[in-house]
């Protein structure tokens, strides 16, 4: 089974559901996890919360992992393209699975916004487990 799972999170409700499920899966299989939060390279151009909120996202995942007795490393990455940062982090950290959320957008919204999950699926050479909201 999987030994090292990368769990990207943006702190959204969909992402939190994926985090919970991936941590339970890691506990059951004895895998360790790396939780990653990708932030834009240019904070002034980003529509994101202050850094303390980002650190809180990773701290919350680390607390959940500790509660489940799952070995967890957290990592904050700054990148222009989140999907590339997720894929490269998985490779650099020797992860054998990426477990992430999909918000399930469809139609025009999906085409216009582009899904980071879809881009990870397209570019990843390792398996990607997608947890879908609703």
Residue, then its C-alpha position, 0 to 999 in steps of 0.5 A: x500500500x502507500x507509504x508516503x502521502x502528500x496532502x495539499x490543502x488550501x483550507x477550504x471545506x472541500x480540502x478539509x474533507x480530503x485532509x480528514x479522509x487522507x489522514x484516516x487512510x494514512x492511519x489505517x495503512x501506516x503511511x506517513x504524510x506531508x501536508x503542503x499549502x501552496x501560496x502565490x509567489x507575489x503576496x501583494x497580487x494574491x487574494x489570500x488571508x494573512x500568513x497566520x491563517x496559512x500557518x493555521x491551516x498546516x498547524x490544524x492538519x498537524x494536530x489532526x495527524x497527531x491525534x490519529x497517531x500519523x507521522x506528519x510533516x508540514x510544508x508551506x510552498x510559494x509558487x506561481x502555479x500551485x499544481x506544479x508545486x504540488x507535483x514537484x513537492x510529491x516527487x522531491x519528497x518521494x511521495x507515492x500518492x497525492x490525496x487532494x480535493x476537487x470542488x466538482x465545478x463543471x461546465x463553463x466555471x470549470x473551463x474558465x477557472x481551471x481546476x488545480x486538481x485536474x492539472x495535478x491529474x494531468x501532470x503527475x506521474x504518481x497516483x492521485x486520489x481525488x476526494x470530491x465534495x458533495 
